[in-house]
């Protein structure tokens, strides 16, 4: 008999929650969520592996690039506020596709000089010739803690993402830590969310809308 589906989706996902494999190993923490930009349904969670799980602590001199993996919602067993339990073993998790990919591209003479300076300064920075790409379809929004939230295309920043709010597997809003307008965190409903890029989320609202945002109470 197959294992019954868990009704975990009605509980909130929280950025930064600890993620644990089915064999009890701490994988890492919830770093990002991926939602469909058409219906805001959850499409996956992105887990950043901890240093011990990924092996970085065993080889601190190495440059480990792919340390975030995509976990499908069907692979989640249970959720509490600070903990996510997976149906996957630690071996299964290590076989999941990476979220971030790094590709080598031709570099200019300026890039070469920058890289040489970083080596001389013992900098662990990724070489300028290596570019980062998110392994997600174009129709998915990425939401990450600490990400900037911009007011449309005005260049004005509303604040940063503190957390996400889900109900029955759908994103209902984000918890926004504002820049200037409020003294405390507030809820930005999903209807105001537009597209995202690698650096920010974009919110489509007016000054009048800003006055009616509700404060967030955990």
The 8 nearest C-alpha neighbors of each residue, nearest first, counted from 0:
[[1, 2, 3, 4, 5, 86, 76, 73],
 [2, 0, 3, 4, 5, 86, 73, 76],
 [1, 3, 4, 0, 5, 76, 86, 73],
 [4, 2, 1, 5, 0, 6, 76, 73],
 [3, 5, 2, 6, 76, 73, 7, 1],
 [4, 6, 7, 3, 76, 77, 8, 75],
 [7, 5, 8, 4, 9, 77, 10, 167],
 [8, 6, 5, 9, 10, 77, 78, 76],
 [7, 9, 168, 167, 10, 6, 166, 11],
 [10, 8, 167, 166, 7, 168, 6, 11],
 [11, 9, 8, 7, 12, 166, 78, 165],
 [12, 10, 165, 164, 13, 9, 166, 80],
 [11, 13, 165, 10, 14, 163, 164, 80],
 [14, 12, 16, 162, 15, 11, 163, 80],
 [13, 15, 29, 16, 162, 30, 144, 12],
 [14, 16, 29, 28, 30, 13, 17, 81],
 [17, 15, 81, 82, 29, 28, 14, 13],
 [16, 18, 28, 82, 27, 81, 83, 15],
 [19, 17, 83, 28, 27, 26, 82, 84],
 [18, 20, 25, 84, 26, 24, 23, 85],
 [21, 19, 85, 88, 24, 23, 22, 89],
 [20, 22, 88, 86, 87, 23, 85, 19],
 [23, 21, 20, 88, 24, 89, 87, 19],
 [22, 24, 20, 21, 19, 25, 88, 89],
 [23, 25, 20, 19, 22, 26, 89, 21],
 [26, 24, 19, 27, 18, 20, 23, 52],
 [25, 27, 19, 48, 18, 52, 24, 49],
 [28, 26, 48, 49, 18, 47, 25, 17],
 [29, 27, 17, 18, 15, 16, 47, 46],
 [28, 30, 46, 15, 14, 16, 31, 45],
 [29, 31, 46, 45, 47, 14, 28, 15],
 [32, 30, 143, 45, 142, 29, 44, 141],
 [33, 31, 44, 142, 45, 141, 43, 34],
 [32, 34, 141, 43, 42, 140, 44, 41],
 [35, 33, 41, 39, 42, 140, 40, 139],
 [34, 36, 139, 39, 40, 37, 38, 138],
 [35, 37, 139, 39, 140, 138, 38, 34],
 [38, 36, 35, 39, 138, 40, 139, 34],
 [37, 39, 40, 35, 36, 169, 34, 170],
 [40, 38, 35, 34, 36, 170, 169, 37],
 [41, 39, 169, 34, 38, 35, 168, 42],
 [40, 42, 34, 168, 43, 169, 33, 39],
 [43, 41, 34, 33, 40, 35, 71, 72],
 [44, 42, 71, 33, 72, 70, 41, 32],
 [43, 45, 32, 70, 69, 33, 31, 46],
 [44, 46, 69, 31, 68, 30, 32, 29],
 [47, 45, 29, 30, 67, 68, 28, 48],
 [48, 46, 67, 27, 28, 30, 66, 29],
 [49, 47, 27, 26, 66, 53, 67, 46],
 [48, 50, 27, 52, 51, 53, 26, 47],
 [49, 51, 55, 56, 53, 52, 54, 48],
 [50, 52, 54, 56, 49, 53, 55, 57],
 [53, 51, 49, 54, 50, 26, 48, 25],
 [54, 52, 50, 51, 55, 48, 49, 66],
 [55, 53, 51, 57, 56, 52, 50, 58],
 [54, 56, 50, 58, 57, 59, 53, 51],
 [57, 55, 50, 59, 51, 54, 58, 53],
 [56, 58, 54, 55, 59, 51, 50, 53],
 [57, 59, 55, 56, 60, 61, 54, 62],
 [60, 58, 56, 55, 61, 57, 62, 54],
 [61, 59, 58, 62, 55, 57, 123, 56],
 [60, 62, 59, 58, 63, 55, 123, 64],
 [61, 63, 64, 60, 123, 59, 125, 55],
 [62, 64, 61, 65, 55, 66, 53, 54],
 [63, 65, 66, 62, 101, 100, 99, 125],
 [66, 64, 67, 97, 63, 99, 100, 98],
 [65, 67, 48, 47, 64, 53, 68, 63],
 [68, 66, 47, 46, 98, 97, 65, 48],
 [69, 67, 97, 98, 46, 45, 96, 95],
 [68, 70, 45, 98, 44, 96, 97, 43],
 [69, 71, 44, 43, 45, 68, 72, 74],
 [72, 70, 43, 73, 74, 69, 44, 42],
 [73, 71, 74, 43, 75, 70, 42, 44],
 [72, 74, 71, 75, 76, 70, 86, 4],
 [73, 75, 86, 72, 71, 85, 87, 76],
 [76, 74, 85, 72, 73, 86, 77, 84],
 [75, 77, 85, 86, 84, 5, 74, 78],
 [78, 76, 84, 7, 75, 83, 5, 79],
 [79, 77, 83, 82, 7, 84, 80, 10],
 [78, 80, 82, 81, 83, 77, 10, 11],
 [79, 81, 82, 13, 78, 11, 12, 16],
 [80, 82, 16, 79, 17, 13, 83, 15],
 [81, 83, 17, 16, 79, 18, 78, 80],
 [84, 82, 78, 18, 77, 17, 19, 79],
 [85, 83, 19, 77, 76, 18, 20, 75],
 [86, 84, 75, 76, 20, 87, 21, 74],
 [85, 87, 76, 21, 74, 75, 88, 20],
 [88, 86, 85, 21, 91, 20, 92, 74],
 [89, 87, 21, 91, 20, 90, 22, 92],
 [88, 90, 92, 91, 20, 93, 87, 24],
 [89, 91, 93, 88, 92, 94, 87, 20],
 [92, 90, 88, 94, 89, 93, 87, 95],
 [93, 91, 89, 95, 94, 90, 87, 88],
 [92, 94, 90, 91, 95, 89, 53, 68],
 [95, 93, 91, 92, 96, 90, 97, 89],
 [94, 96, 92, 93, 68, 97, 69, 91],
 [97, 95, 68, 69, 98, 94, 93, 70],
 [98, 96, 68, 99, 67, 65, 69, 95],
 [97, 99, 134, 68, 67, 69, 133, 96],
 [100, 98, 133, 97, 132, 134, 65, 131],
 [101, 99, 132, 131, 133, 102, 98, 134],
 [100, 102, 131, 130, 129, 132, 99, 103],
 [103, 101, 129, 130, 104, 100, 131, 132],
 [102, 104, 129, 128, 130, 101, 105, 106],
 [103, 105, 128, 129, 106, 102, 130, 127],
 [106, 104, 128, 107, 103, 129, 127, 110],
 [107, 105, 128, 110, 104, 108, 111, 127],
 [106, 108, 110, 109, 111, 105, 128, 112],
 [107, 109, 111, 110, 112, 106, 113, 114],
 [110, 108, 112, 107, 111, 113, 106, 114],
 [111, 109, 113, 107, 108, 112, 127, 106],
 [110, 112, 108, 114, 109, 113, 115, 107],
 [111, 113, 115, 109, 114, 110, 116, 108],
 [114, 112, 110, 116, 115, 111, 117, 109],
 [115, 113, 117, 111, 116, 112, 126, 110],
 [114, 116, 112, 118, 117, 113, 119, 111],
 [115, 117, 119, 113, 114, 118, 120, 112],
 [118, 116, 122, 120, 114, 115, 119, 121],
 [117, 119, 121, 115, 120, 116, 122, 114],
 [120, 118, 116, 117, 121, 115, 122, 114],
 [119, 121, 117, 118, 122, 116, 115, 123],
 [122, 120, 118, 119, 117, 123, 116, 124],
 [121, 123, 117, 120, 124, 118, 119, 116],
 [124, 122, 121, 125, 62, 117, 118, 126],
 [125, 123, 122, 126, 117, 127, 114, 62],
 [124, 126, 127, 123, 129, 62, 128, 130],
 [127, 125, 128, 129, 114, 124, 110, 113],
 [126, 128, 129, 110, 125, 114, 106, 130],
 [127, 129, 106, 104, 126, 103, 105, 130],
 [130, 128, 103, 102, 127, 126, 101, 104],
 [131, 129, 102, 101, 128, 103, 132, 104],
 [130, 132, 101, 100, 99, 102, 129, 133],
 [133, 131, 100, 99, 101, 134, 130, 102],
 [134, 132, 99, 135, 98, 100, 131, 197],
 [133, 135, 98, 99, 132, 100, 136, 97],
 [134, 136, 133, 137, 139, 98, 138, 33],
 [137, 135, 138, 139, 134, 133, 140, 35],
 [136, 138, 139, 135, 140, 36, 35, 134],
 [139, 137, 136, 36, 35, 140, 37, 135],
 [140, 138, 35, 36, 34, 137, 136, 33],
 [139, 141, 34, 33, 36, 195, 35, 142],
 [140, 142, 33, 32, 139, 143, 31, 34],
 [143, 141, 32, 31, 140, 33, 144, 146],
 [144, 142, 31, 146, 30, 145, 141, 32],
 [143, 145, 160, 161, 146, 162, 14, 142],
 [144, 146, 160, 159, 161, 143, 147, 162],
 [145, 147, 159, 160, 144, 143, 199, 148],
 [148, 146, 159, 199, 158, 200, 149, 145],
 [149, 147, 200, 159, 158, 157, 199, 201],
 [148, 150, 156, 201, 157, 155, 151, 202],
 [151, 149, 202, 155, 156, 157, 153, 201],
 [152, 150, 203, 202, 201, 153, 149, 204],
 [151, 153, 154, 150, 149, 201, 155, 203],
 [152, 154, 155, 151, 150, 149, 156, 201],
 [153, 155, 152, 156, 149, 150, 151, 157],
 [156, 154, 153, 150, 149, 157, 152, 151],
 [157, 155, 149, 158, 150, 148, 154, 147],
 [158, 156, 149, 178, 148, 177, 150, 155],
 [157, 159, 177, 178, 176, 148, 156, 147],
 [160, 158, 147, 176, 145, 146, 148, 175],
 [161, 159, 175, 145, 144, 146, 162, 174],
 [160, 162, 144, 174, 175, 176, 145, 159],
 [163, 161, 174, 14, 160, 173, 13, 144],
 [162, 164, 173, 174, 13, 172, 165, 12],
 [163, 165, 172, 173, 171, 170, 11, 12],
 [166, 164, 170, 11, 169, 171, 168, 12],
 [165, 167, 9, 169, 168, 170, 171, 10],
 [168, 166, 9, 8, 169, 165, 10, 7],
 [167, 169, 8, 166, 41, 165, 40, 9],
 [170, 168, 40, 165, 166, 167, 39, 41],
 [169, 171, 165, 39, 172, 164, 40, 166],
 [172, 170, 189, 165, 164, 188, 169, 166],
 [173, 171, 188, 189, 164, 187, 170, 163],
 [172, 174, 163, 187, 164, 162, 186, 175],
 [173, 175, 186, 162, 161, 185, 163, 160],
 [176, 174, 160, 185, 184, 161, 159, 177],
 [175, 177, 184, 159, 158, 161, 160, 185],
 [178, 176, 158, 157, 175, 179, 181, 180],
 [177, 179, 158, 157, 180, 176, 156, 181],
 [178, 180, 181, 177, 182, 157, 158, 176],
 [179, 181, 178, 177, 182, 209, 157, 210],
 [182, 180, 183, 179, 177, 184, 178, 185],
 [181, 183, 180, 184, 179, 177, 178, 176],
 [184, 182, 181, 185, 214, 176, 177, 215],
 [185, 183, 176, 215, 175, 214, 177, 174],
 [184, 186, 214, 215, 175, 213, 174, 183],
 [187, 185, 174, 215, 213, 173, 175, 214],
 [186, 188, 173, 172, 174, 175, 189, 185],
 [189, 187, 172, 190, 191, 171, 186, 173],
 [188, 190, 172, 192, 191, 171, 187, 170],
 [191, 189, 188, 192, 172, 193, 187, 171],
 [190, 192, 203, 202, 189, 188, 204, 193],
 [193, 191, 202, 189, 190, 201, 203, 194],
 [194, 192, 201, 202, 203, 191, 195, 200],
 [193, 195, 201, 200, 140, 192, 196, 36],
 [196, 194, 200, 199, 201, 140, 193, 141],
 [195, 197, 198, 199, 200, 194, 141, 140],
 [196, 198, 199, 195, 133, 141, 200, 132],
 [197, 199, 196, 146, 147, 200, 195, 148],
 [200, 198, 147, 196, 148, 146, 195, 197],
 [199, 201, 195, 148, 149, 147, 194, 202],
 [200, 202, 149, 193, 151, 148, 194, 195],
 [203, 201, 192, 150, 191, 151, 193, 149],
 [204, 202, 151, 191, 192, 150, 193, 201],
 [205, 203, 208, 202, 191, 206, 150, 209],
 [204, 206, 208, 207, 209, 203, 150, 210],
 [205, 207, 209, 208, 210, 204, 211, 150],
 [208, 206, 205, 209, 210, 211, 204, 212],
 [209, 207, 205, 210, 206, 211, 204, 212],
 [208, 210, 206, 207, 211, 212, 205, 204],
 [211, 209, 207, 208, 212, 206, 180, 213],
 [212, 210, 209, 208, 213, 207, 206, 214],
 [213, 211, 209, 210, 186, 185, 187, 214],
 [212, 214, 185, 186, 211, 215, 187, 210],
 [215, 213, 185, 184, 186, 216, 212, 183],
 [216, 214, 185, 184, 186, 217, 213, 174],
 [215, 217, 214, 184, 185, 186, 213, 183],
 [216, 215, 174, 184, 214, 162, 185, 164]]
